[in-house]
Amino acid sequence: MRMTHAQRVLLVEATVWLALARVSLLVLPFRTVAAHLGEACAPAVAAGRIGQPGGAPQEVETARAVGWAVRLMADALPFRAVCLQQGVAAKMMLRRRGIPSVLHFGVAPDAAGLNPHAWLDTADARVTGYPVGDRFTELACWY
């Protein structure tokens, strides 16, 4: 597949952020990592924080490109980069570009107990962790 130079650079950046997210989540207490994710907000407040759909088309395109790069590299790396690492990496990439996003964390019941999941979105784009099933209950989010 032919990629542009910008796409290759985005893939390298995604790789770096995924690695940083993985190491951070392994060695630091989650409260320390969460302090760098932004302001904690109630799940009901999250939608109002990122604005209404209909934003700048360039921001939507950038958010989708970041999601593509993070998901692609998460599957290609020699370590597991699950939904939380993907969400953290994409959130940091979007923050660098001045695009507001919300990282959501929720759980759903399954046979083993509770299944955790994280997903990231902007006003106009679902970035990582989608689709999110109806069975997930959102517990926390960071703006």
Backbone as CSV, one residue per row, in Angstrom:
resi,resn,N_x,N_y,N_z,CA_x,CA_y,CA_z,C_x,C_y,C_z
1,MET,0.843,-1.177,0.000,0.000,0.000,0.000,0.891,1.244,0.000
2,ARG,0.550,2.173,-0.810,1.310,3.421,-0.861,0.757,4.388,0.179
3,MET,1.682,4.970,0.936,1.300,5.948,1.942,2.031,7.248,1.670
4,THR,1.390,8.313,2.058,2.036,9.613,1.943,3.066,9.764,3.062
5,HIS,3.914,10.746,2.921,4.896,11.035,3.966,4.179,11.379,5.277
6,ALA,3.108,12.148,5.195,2.351,12.540,6.393,1.769,11.314,7.097
7,GLN,1.283,10.330,6.332,0.754,9.114,6.943,1.854,8.319,7.648
8,ARG,3.021,8.240,7.031,4.143,7.527,7.661,4.559,8.211,8.961
9,VAL,4.620,9.531,8.946,4.980,10.283,10.149,3.934,10.041,11.243
10,LEU,2.671,10.012,10.870,1.596,9.762,11.826,1.728,8.367,12.431
11,LEU,2.107,7.387,11.637,2.302,6.022,12.146,3.468,5.963,13.125
12,VAL,4.535,6.670,12.846,5.679,6.711,13.771,5.253,7.372,15.078
13,GLU,4.537,8.483,14.972,4.066,9.171,16.178,3.148,8.267,16.987
14,ALA,2.260,7.550,16.327,1.359,6.624,17.021,2.157,5.542,17.745
15,THR,3.194,5.039,17.112,4.039,4.021,17.734,4.676,4.551,19.019
16,VAL,5.204,5.758,18.962,5.846,6.365,20.128,4.839,6.553,21.256
17,TRP,3.668,7.110,20.934,2.665,7.351,21.969,2.116,6.053,22.532
18,LEU,1.941,5.027,21.707,1.481,3.732,22.222,2.506,3.135,23.179
19,ALA,3.774,3.230,22.839,4.823,2.711,23.718,4.855,3.491,25.039
20,LEU,4.754,4.818,24.948,4.737,5.637,26.166,3.519,5.324,27.033
21,ALA,2.373,5.148,26.399,1.157,4.819,27.145,1.308,3.461,27.829
22,ARG,1.853,2.499,27.121,2.032,1.154,27.701,2.960,1.204,28.910
23,VAL,4.113,1.842,28.765,5.075,1.918,29.872,4.471,2.695,31.037
24,SER,3.839,3.813,30.753,3.241,4.632,31.812,2.200,3.849,32.598
25,LEU,1.343,3.134,31.894,0.284,2.378,32.573,0.828,1.170,33.327
26,LEU,1.998,0.689,32.939,2.607,-0.434,33.654,3.348,0.002,34.915
27,VAL,4.017,1.140,34.874,4.903,1.503,35.982,4.361,2.600,36.903
28,LEU,3.392,3.346,36.456,2.869,4.436,37.280,1.486,4.085,37.831
29,PRO,1.155,4.615,39.006,-0.220,4.438,39.498,-1.190,5.114,38.521
30,PHE,-2.372,4.542,38.358,-3.305,5.097,37.387,-3.658,6.541,37.706
31,ARG,-3.744,6.907,38.968,-4.083,8.301,39.306,-3.054,9.274,38.744
32,THR,-1.790,8.846,38.640,-0.752,9.683,38.058,-0.967,9.841,36.558
33,VAL,-1.274,8.742,35.899,-1.558,8.792,34.460,-2.813,9.624,34.215
34,ALA,-3.840,9.399,35.023,-5.107,10.113,34.852,-4.929,11.621,34.993
35,ALA,-3.997,12.046,35.833,-3.757,13.482,36.010,-3.274,14.136,34.715
36,HIS,-2.702,13.344,33.809,-2.211,13.879,32.535,-3.231,13.713,31.401
37,LEU,-4.347,13.078,31.695,-5.364,12.871,30.662,-6.268,14.077,30.491
38,GLY,-6.224,14.971,31.422,-7.090,16.132,31.369,-7.992,16.162,32.573
39,GLU,-8.995,16.982,32.492,-9.935,17.163,33.593,-10.922,16.004,33.641
40,ALA,-11.070,15.410,34.821,-12.078,14.367,34.987,-13.449,15.016,34.926
41,CYS,-14.384,14.343,34.279,-15.734,14.894,34.191,-16.741,13.762,34.305
42,ALA,-17.917,14.114,34.734,-18.994,13.138,34.828,-19.386,12.704,33.422
43,PRO,-19.715,11.423,33.245,-20.070,10.948,31.906,-21.161,11.772,31.229
44,ALA,-22.129,12.251,31.973,-23.213,13.038,31.368,-22.727,14.394,30.868
45,VAL,-21.605,14.876,31.380,-21.087,16.195,31.024,-20.170,16.128,29.804
46,ALA,-19.655,14.954,29.488,-18.622,14.806,28.456,-19.028,15.377,27.107
47,ALA,-20.242,15.097,26.663,-20.664,15.560,25.341,-20.622,17.072,25.237
48,GLY,-20.992,17.762,26.281,-20.973,19.214,26.258,-19.575,19.797,26.270
49,ARG,-18.603,19.021,26.726,-17.227,19.510,26.825,-16.527,19.565,25.470
50,ILE,-16.857,18.649,24.569,-16.138,18.612,23.300,-16.856,19.384,22.204
51,GLY,-18.008,19.945,22.521,-18.720,20.744,21.536,-19.742,19.937,20.762
52,GLN,-20.446,20.619,19.942,-21.501,20.003,19.140,-20.939,19.523,17.806
53,PRO,-21.526,18.472,17.251,-21.109,18.048,15.912,-21.242,19.192,14.918
54,GLY,-20.446,19.130,13.872,-20.469,20.168,12.855,-19.256,21.064,12.937
55,GLY,-18.185,20.543,13.538,-16.959,21.319,13.680,-16.203,21.430,12.367
56,ALA,-14.983,21.884,12.466,-14.138,22.082,11.295,-13.840,20.755,10.606
57,PRO,-14.063,20.668,9.297,-13.799,19.421,8.574,-12.349,18.955,8.721
58,GLN,-11.402,19.882,8.821,-10.000,19.513,8.981,-9.776,18.775,10.303
59,GLU,-10.455,19.210,11.378,-10.325,18.539,12.673,-10.892,17.130,12.616
60,VAL,-12.004,16.963,11.941,-12.616,15.638,11.800,-11.672,14.711,11.038
61,GLU,-11.132,15.204,9.948,-10.195,14.413,9.149,-8.957,14.038,9.965
62,THR,-8.437,14.978,10.738,-7.267,14.713,11.572,-7.590,13.683,12.651
63,ALA,-8.736,13.824,13.309,-9.123,12.876,14.355,-9.266,11.461,13.783
64,ARG,-9.857,11.355,12.620,-10.006,10.031,11.992,-8.652,9.462,11.586
65,ALA,-7.754,10.314,11.099,-6.412,9.856,10.724,-5.639,9.380,11.952
66,VAL,-5.763,10.098,13.057,-5.103,9.675,14.299,-5.658,8.324,14.742
67,GLY,-6.962,8.168,14.707,-7.565,6.877,15.070,-7.067,5.751,14.184
68,TRP,-6.999,6.006,12.892,-6.490,5.001,11.939,-5.065,4.603,12.292
69,ALA,-4.200,5.596,12.537,-2.793,5.315,12.822,-2.637,4.537,14.127
70,VAL,-3.365,4.934,15.146,-3.258,4.256,16.446,-3.757,2.814,16.338
71,ARG,-4.894,2.617,15.712,-5.423,1.247,15.582,-4.500,0.373,14.742
72,LEU,-3.980,0.905,13.654,-3.088,0.135,12.791,-1.814,-0.267,13.533
73,MET,-1.199,0.662,14.227,0.045,0.362,14.926,-0.189,-0.506,16.153
74,ALA,-1.338,-0.385,16.797,-1.638,-1.238,17.955,-1.638,-2.712,17.557
75,ASP,-2.087,-2.998,16.352,-2.101,-4.377,15.858,-0.733,-4.839,15.374
76,ALA,0.150,-3.909,15.044,1.440,-4.256,14.452,2.593,-4.323,15.455
77,LEU,2.398,-3.780,16.650,3.490,-3.709,17.621,3.747,-5.063,18.285
78,PRO,4.962,-5.280,18.785,5.287,-6.566,19.406,4.740,-6.710,20.832
79,PHE,3.998,-5.723,21.320,3.355,-5.817,22.628,1.876,-5.517,22.457
80,ARG,1.099,-5.931,23.448,-0.333,-5.669,23.384,-0.615,-4.206,23.688
81,ALA,-1.311,-3.575,22.823,-1.773,-2.209,23.051,-3.297,-2.263,23.015
82,VAL,-3.874,-2.441,24.194,-5.322,-2.607,24.297,-6.016,-1.251,24.268
83,CYS,-7.305,-1.272,24.463,-8.120,-0.068,24.299,-7.659,1.107,25.149
84,LEU,-7.228,0.865,26.375,-6.806,1.980,27.219,-5.532,2.626,26.681
85,GLN,-4.561,1.818,26.283,-3.341,2.381,25.695,-3.651,3.128,24.403
86,GLN,-4.535,2.580,23.593,-4.906,3.240,22.345,-5.594,4.573,22.616
87,GLY,-6.491,4.587,23.587,-7.185,5.827,23.924,-6.246,6.900,24.451
88,VAL,-5.317,6.498,25.326,-4.352,7.455,25.874,-3.464,8.002,24.759
89,ALA,-2.963,7.120,23.903,-2.083,7.555,22.807,-2.816,8.526,21.878
90,ALA,-4.023,8.176,21.478,-4.782,9.044,20.571,-5.136,10.368,21.236
91,LYS,-5.461,10.334,22.527,-5.782,11.570,23.237,-4.591,12.514,23.237
92,MET,-3.404,11.980,23.488,-2.210,12.824,23.490,-1.913,13.366,22.086
93,MET,-2.131,12.566,21.077,-1.901,13.020,19.700,-2.877,14.136,19.326
94,LEU,-4.133,13.990,19.722,-5.121,15.026,19.426,-4.850,16.292,20.231
95,ARG,-4.435,16.130,21.479,-4.125,17.299,22.307,-3.015,18.121,21.657
96,ARG,-1.990,17.456,21.124,-0.890,18.162,20.451,-1.403,19.005,19.296
97,ARG,-2.506,18.593,18.708,-3.073,19.282,17.547,-4.178,20.260,17.934
98,GLY,-4.449,20.392,19.223,-5.466,21.322,19.690,-6.888,20.862,19.439
99,ILE,-7.083,19.556,19.311,-8.420,19.014,19.054,-8.965,18.418,20.346
100,PRO,-10.062,18.974,20.881,-10.606,18.446,22.130,-11.183,17.045,21.935
101,SER,-10.974,16.220,22.945,-11.488,14.855,22.900,-11.840,14.413,24.310
102,VAL,-12.607,13.354,24.392,-12.982,12.783,25.689,-12.627,11.304,25.677
103,LEU,-11.878,10.886,26.705,-11.548,9.476,26.907,-12.542,8.921,27.913
104,HIS,-13.285,7.916,27.510,-14.315,7.298,28.354,-13.802,5.962,28.881
105,PHE,-14.219,5.611,30.093,-13.876,4.318,30.675,-15.156,3.711,31.228
106,GLY,-15.404,2.458,30.868,-16.605,1.792,31.341,-16.390,0.303,31.528
107,VAL,-17.424,-0.355,32.022,-17.382,-1.800,32.235,-18.685,-2.417,31.760
108,ALA,-18.590,-3.704,31.440,-19.773,-4.477,31.067,-19.668,-5.840,31.741
109,PRO,-20.777,-6.374,32.193,-20.726,-7.702,32.812,-20.444,-8.775,31.755
110,ASP,-19.649,-9.758,32.141,-19.439,-10.924,31.283,-19.280,-12.146,32.183
111,ALA,-18.992,-13.285,31.609,-18.922,-14.534,32.364,-17.842,-14.501,33.447
112,ALA,-16.766,-13.739,33.229,-15.657,-13.688,34.185,-15.827,-12.578,35.224
113,GLY,-16.865,-11.792,35.133,-17.069,-10.680,36.065,-17.389,-9.412,35.318
114,LEU,-16.466,-8.462,35.352,-16.647,-7.202,34.646,-15.569,-7.046,33.583
115,ASN,-15.988,-6.661,32.405,-15.089,-6.451,31.270,-14.865,-4.950,31.103
116,PRO,-13.647,-4.453,31.368,-13.396,-3.014,31.210,-13.157,-2.644,29.749
117,HIS,-13.447,-1.395,29.426,-13.220,-0.918,28.059,-13.028,0.599,28.088
118,ALA,-12.188,1.100,27.183,-11.962,2.540,27.043,-12.195,2.925,25.587
119,TRP,-12.764,4.115,25.381,-12.978,4.600,24.026,-12.796,6.112,24.011
120,LEU,-12.415,6.618,22.855,-12.101,8.036,22.701,-12.913,8.611,21.558
121,ASP,-13.465,9.798,21.789,-14.174,10.467,20.703,-13.979,11.969,20.768
122,THR,-14.342,12.589,19.660,-14.399,14.041,19.550,-15.850,14.370,19.226
123,ALA,-16.142,15.639,19.002,-17.518,16.020,18.684,-18.005,15.348,17.403
124,ASP,-17.109,15.139,16.455,-17.520,14.652,15.143,-16.933,13.303,14.732
125,ALA,-16.098,12.704,15.576,-15.435,11.467,15.156,-15.286,10.500,16.315
126,ARG,-15.500,9.242,16.012,-15.206,8.162,16.942,-13.770,7.745,16.639
127,VAL,-12.873,7.940,17.594,-11.453,7.809,17.316,-10.936,6.399,17.599
128,THR,-11.080,5.909,18.816,-10.631,4.551,19.160,-11.664,3.877,20.048
129,GLY,-11.620,2.554,20.076,-12.462,1.786,20.986,-13.881,1.541,20.536
130,TYR,-14.212,1.911,19.334,-15.572,1.723,18.825,-15.646,0.480,17.960
131,PRO,-16.780,-0.183,17.894,-18.058,0.162,18.505,-18.089,-0.199,19.990
132,VAL,-18.841,0.578,20.746,-19.049,0.316,22.169,-20.447,-0.260,22.296
133,GLY,-20.525,-1.432,22.878,-21.826,-2.086,23.016,-22.727,-1.392,24.026
134,ASP,-24.019,-1.656,23.905,-25.011,-1.083,24.815,-24.850,-1.581,26.247
135,ARG,-24.181,-2.704,26.414,-24.060,-3.279,27.750,-23.024,-2.567,28.615
136,PHE,-22.228,-1.675,28.028,-21.202,-0.967,28.792,-21.813,0.187,29.584
137,THR,-21.403,0.264,30.840,-21.780,1.366,31.709,-20.559,2.248,31.877
138,GLU,-20.686,3.508,31.503,-19.558,4.432,31.607,-19.375,4.829,33.069
139,LEU,-18.139,4.689,33.552,-17.818,5.006,34.936,-17.110,6.335,35.099
140,ALA,-16.269,6.682,34.141,-15.470,7.895,34.247,-15.093,8.391,32.860
141,CYS,-14.740,9.655,32.786,-14.227,10.187,31.538,-13.315,11.364,31.834
142,TRP,-12.445,11.636,30.880,-11.479,12.727,30.998,-11.559,13.595,29.757
143,TYR,-11.699,14.897,29.991,-11.812,15.863,28.912,-10.459,16.452,28.635
